[in-house]
Amino acid sequence: MRPILLALAATLALSLPAKADNVTVAVTAIVEHPALDAARKGVLDVLTAAGYKEGENLKFLFESAQGNPATAAQIARQFAGDEPNVIVPISTPSAQAVVSATRDIPVVFTAVSDPLGAQLVKNMDKPGGNVTGLSDMSPVAEHLALIKEILPKVKTIGYLYNSGEANSVSLLAVLKAEAEKAGLTVVESAATKSAEVQGAARALVGRADAIYIPTDNTIISALEGAVAVAEESKLPLFTADTDSVSRGSIAALGFNYYDVGKQTGEIVVRVLKGENPGDIAVKTAAGSDLVVNKAAAAKMGVTLPESVLKRANKVIE
């Protein structure tokens, strides 16, 4: 080939995007609910944008544990045996199961409130080993401020959670500390499986002025049961998960989980391109939305203040 043609070929090659290698990304979640599903979609969309296209050069596997920790452990072992390029566990229980199952396969967790408390990593800046990911630690102080703004006379917050979910236990400690600063009292009611959620919500009637549900996968997966109790008892219910507002909570200040998934996907792409997970700092999800539900508020006997409505990113009528 003539020198000028060689030069043109080289220039053309440099200008073309590099073709992504064939890869397998295995994703698992403790349950399926709108927030976790949105996170999964965010991961896939970022992979697609980076040139990893499902059905072409990307095998994108997904398994749900259906709320069962034993199933989460089984899925983790299965994925470890399959040896994908990256495993992406969504939620704390799934992340704990995956991290226990492999020391070699890169792991990028997401939707984990407290990676240190869950013992997924020992250092957020330098996680080491084969693990990194994205934390969705809730802005609890801001949540309490929002509840007080909507309910100025609130004194007692009812915390509805799964006592077996590490992220919810960590958030309880944060909530108690922040509630004390805000002059509030916290009462707890636990449900260890989705079938217990409605009963646990009912146990807060007469004991709390409002219900607060954290980013707890067991409770969120059965949210409608808690909402029914809240409407029947005129007990205002708030969530940390914005996707739950359309399902009947009054308000939430939190992350858009599709964006959380996209931020996670960016880390996955870095790993697929050769970076060591242990050298990538664990990140905290960026951005927060205020979503309010006027209809839900009315059913629970609450009128949303104009100050809240005006600054909401989304108002559900």
C-alpha positions in Angstrom: 0.0 0.0 0.0 1.3 3.5 -0.9 2.5 5.6 2.1 -0.3 8.2 1.6 -2.9 5.4 1.7 -1.3 3.9 4.8 -1.4 7.3 6.5 -5.1 7.8 5.6 -5.9 4.3 6.9 -4.2 5.0 10.2 -6.0 8.3 10.5 -9.3 6.7 9.8 -8.6 3.9 12.4 -7.9 6.5 15.1 -11.1 8.4 14.3 -13.3 5.3 14.6 -14.6 4.4 18.1 -12.9 1.3 19.6 -15.1 -1.8 19.3 -16.1 -3.1 22.8 -15.1 -6.7 23.5 -17.7 -9.4 24.2 -18.5 -9.3 27.9 -20.9 -10.7 30.4 -22.4 -8.6 33.2 -24.4 -10.4 35.8 -26.9 -8.4 37.9 -28.9 -9.5 40.9 -31.3 -7.8 43.3 -32.9 -8.9 46.6 -36.3 -8.1 45.2 -37.9 -6.4 42.2 -39.5 -3.0 42.9 -39.5 0.3 40.9 -36.4 1.8 42.4 -34.2 -1.3 42.0 -35.6 -1.9 38.5 -34.8 1.7 37.6 -31.2 1.2 38.8 -30.8 -1.9 36.7 -32.1 -0.1 33.6 -29.6 2.8 34.3 -26.7 0.4 34.4 -27.8 -1.3 31.1 -28.3 2.1 29.3 -24.8 3.3 30.2 -23.3 0.0 29.0 -25.2 0.4 25.7 -24.0 3.9 25.3 -20.4 2.7 25.9 -20.7 0.2 23.0 -21.8 -2.9 25.0 -25.0 -3.9 23.3 -27.2 -6.7 24.6 -27.5 -9.5 22.1 -24.4 -8.4 20.2 -21.3 -8.1 22.4 -23.0 -8.0 25.8 -24.7 -10.8 27.7 -26.7 -9.0 30.5 -27.9 -11.5 33.1 -30.4 -10.8 35.8 -31.7 -12.8 38.8 -34.0 -11.6 41.6 -33.8 -13.3 45.0 -37.6 -12.6 45.6 -36.8 -11.2 49.0 -35.2 -14.4 50.2 -31.6 -14.1 51.6 -31.0 -17.9 51.1 -31.9 -17.4 47.4 -29.6 -14.4 47.2 -26.7 -16.5 48.4 -27.6 -19.2 45.9 -27.7 -16.7 43.0 -24.3 -15.3 44.2 -22.7 -18.7 44.1 -24.2 -19.4 40.7 -22.8 -16.1 39.3 -19.4 -16.8 40.9 -19.4 -20.2 39.1 -20.4 -18.6 35.8 -17.4 -16.2 36.0 -18.9 -13.1 34.3 -16.7 -10.1 33.7 -18.5 -8.1 36.4 -21.2 -8.8 39.0 -23.5 -5.9 39.9 -25.5 -6.6 43.1 -28.3 -4.2 43.7 -29.2 -3.7 47.4 -27.3 -4.5 50.6 -28.4 -8.2 51.0 -27.5 -9.1 47.5 -24.1 -7.2 47.8 -23.3 -9.1 51.0 -24.1 -12.4 49.3 -22.0 -11.7 46.2 -19.0 -10.3 48.1 -19.1 -13.5 50.3 -19.2 -15.7 47.1 -16.2 -14.4 45.2 -12.8 -12.8 45.9 -11.7 -12.8 42.2 -14.6 -11.6 40.0 -15.0 -7.8 39.9 -18.0 -6.6 42.0 -19.7 -3.2 41.6 -22.5 -2.9 44.1 -25.2 -0.2 44.1 -28.2 1.0 46.2 -26.2 0.1 49.4 -26.7 2.7 52.2 -23.7 1.8 54.4 -21.0 -0.2 52.6 -18.7 0.0 55.7 -21.4 -1.1 58.1 -22.4 -3.9 55.7 -18.7 -4.9 55.7 -18.5 -4.8 51.9 -15.4 -2.7 52.0 -13.0 -1.5 54.8 -12.2 1.9 53.2 -14.4 4.0 51.0 -11.6 5.8 49.3 -9.4 2.7 48.7 -11.7 -0.3 48.9 -9.0 -2.8 47.8 -9.7 -6.4 46.7 -12.3 -7.0 44.0 -15.1 -4.7 45.2 -16.3 -1.1 44.7 -19.6 0.5 44.1 -22.1 3.3 44.8 -23.7 4.2 48.1 -27.2 5.6 48.4 -27.0 6.8 52.0 -30.2 8.8 52.6 -30.1 12.5 53.7 -31.9 11.7 56.9 -31.6 15.1 58.5 -33.3 16.6 55.4 -36.0 14.0 55.5 -36.9 14.9 59.1 -36.8 18.6 58.2 -39.3 17.9 55.4 -41.6 16.0 57.7 -41.6 18.8 60.3 -42.3 21.3 57.5 -45.3 19.3 56.4 -46.4 18.4 59.9 -45.3 21.2 62.3 -46.8 19.4 65.3 -45.1 16.1 64.8 -43.3 14.7 67.9 -42.9 11.0 67.2 -41.6 9.2 64.1 -42.6 5.6 63.5 -39.8 3.7 61.7 -41.0 0.8 59.7 -38.2 -1.5 58.6 -36.7 -5.0 58.3 -34.5 -5.6 61.3 -32.6 -8.2 59.3 -31.5 -5.7 56.6 -28.2 -4.2 57.4 -28.8 -0.9 55.6 -32.0 -0.3 57.5 -30.3 -1.0 60.9 -27.6 1.5 60.0 -30.2 4.1 58.9 -32.0 3.6 62.2 -28.9 4.7 64.1 -28.6 7.7 61.9 -32.3 8.5 62.3 -32.2 8.3 66.1 -29.2 10.7 66.2 -30.8 13.2 63.8 -34.2 12.9 65.5 -32.7 13.8 68.9 -31.2 17.0 67.3 -34.6 17.8 65.9 -36.4 17.3 69.1 -38.2 14.2 67.9 -38.7 10.7 69.3 -38.4 7.5 67.2 -40.5 4.3 67.7 -39.7 1.2 65.8 -41.8 -1.5 64.1 -40.1 -4.4 62.3 -41.2 -6.7 59.5 -38.8 -9.4 58.4 -40.7 -10.4 55.3 -43.2 -8.7 53.0 -46.2 -10.5 54.4 -45.6 -8.8 57.8 -45.5 -5.3 56.5 -49.1 -4.4 57.0 -49.2 -5.7 60.5 -46.0 -3.9 61.4 -47.5 -0.6 60.0 -50.6 -1.2 62.1 -48.5 -1.6 65.2 -47.5 2.1 64.8 -51.1 3.4 64.9 -51.5 5.3 68.2 -47.8 5.3 68.9 -46.5 7.6 66.2 -47.5 10.9 64.5 -46.0 9.8 61.2 -44.5 6.8 59.5 -41.1 7.0 57.9 -39.9 4.2 55.6 -36.3 4.1 54.7 -34.8 2.6 51.5 -35.7 -0.9 52.9 -36.3 -3.4 50.1 -38.6 -5.6 52.2 -40.9 -2.8 53.2 -40.8 -1.0 49.8 -41.7 -4.3 48.0 -45.0 -4.4 50.0 -45.5 -0.7 50.4 -49.2 -0.9 49.5 -50.0 -2.7 52.7 -48.4 0.1 54.8 -50.2 2.7 52.7 -53.6 1.1 53.3 -53.0 1.3 57.1 -51.9 4.9 56.8 -55.0 5.9 54.9 -57.3 4.1 57.1 -55.8 5.5 60.3 -55.0 9.0 58.9 -51.4 8.4 59.8 -49.1 10.3 57.4 -46.6 8.1 55.7 -43.3 9.3 54.2 -40.6 7.4 52.3 -36.9 7.9 51.5 -37.5 6.4 48.0 -39.0 8.8 45.5 -40.3 6.0 43.3 -42.6 5.1 46.2 -44.5 8.4 46.2 -46.6 7.4 43.1 -47.5 4.3 45.1 -49.1 6.2 47.9 -46.6 7.9 50.2 -47.0 11.6 50.9 -43.5 12.8 50.0 -39.9 11.7 49.5 -36.7 13.5 49.2 -34.2 11.2 47.6 -32.4 9.9 44.6 -33.7 9.2 41.2 -32.7 5.5 41.0 -32.4 5.5 37.2 -29.6 8.1 37.7 -28.1 6.0 40.5 -28.0 3.1 38.0 -26.3 5.3 35.4 -23.7 6.4 37.9 -23.1 2.7 38.8 -22.9 1.9 35.1 -20.1 4.4 34.6 -18.1 2.5 37.3 -18.9 -0.8 35.6 -17.6 0.5 32.3 -14.3 1.6 34.0 -13.9 -2.0 35.3 -14.6 -3.5 31.9 -12.0 -1.3 30.4 -9.4 -2.7 32.7 -9.4 -0.7 36.0 -9.1 -2.6 39.2 -12.3 -2.3 41.3 -10.2 -2.1 44.5 -8.5 1.0 43.2 -11.8 2.8 42.4 -13.2 4.8 45.4 -16.7 4.0 46.5 -18.9 6.9 45.4 -22.0 8.3 47.0 -24.9 8.9 44.7 -25.3 12.4 43.4 -28.5 14.5 43.0 -31.8 14.4 44.9 -35.4 15.0 43.9 -38.4 16.1 46.0 -41.5 14.3 44.9 -44.9 14.9 46.6 -48.3 13.3 46.3 -51.3 15.6 46.9 -53.9 12.8 46.6 -52.1 10.6 49.1 -51.7 13.5 51.5 -55.4 14.2 51.3 -56.3 10.6 52.1 -54.1 10.8 55.2 -55.6 14.1 56.3 -52.7 16.3 55.4 -52.6 19.5 53.4 -49.2 20.1 51.7 -47.8 23.6 52.4 -47.2 25.8 49.4 -43.6 26.1 50.3 -43.2 22.4 49.7 -45.3 22.3 46.5 -43.3 25.2 44.9 -39.9 23.5 45.3 -41.0 20.0 44.4 -39.5 18.4 41.3 -42.7 16.5 40.8 -46.2 16.9 42.1 -48.6 14.0 41.8 -52.1 15.2 41.8 
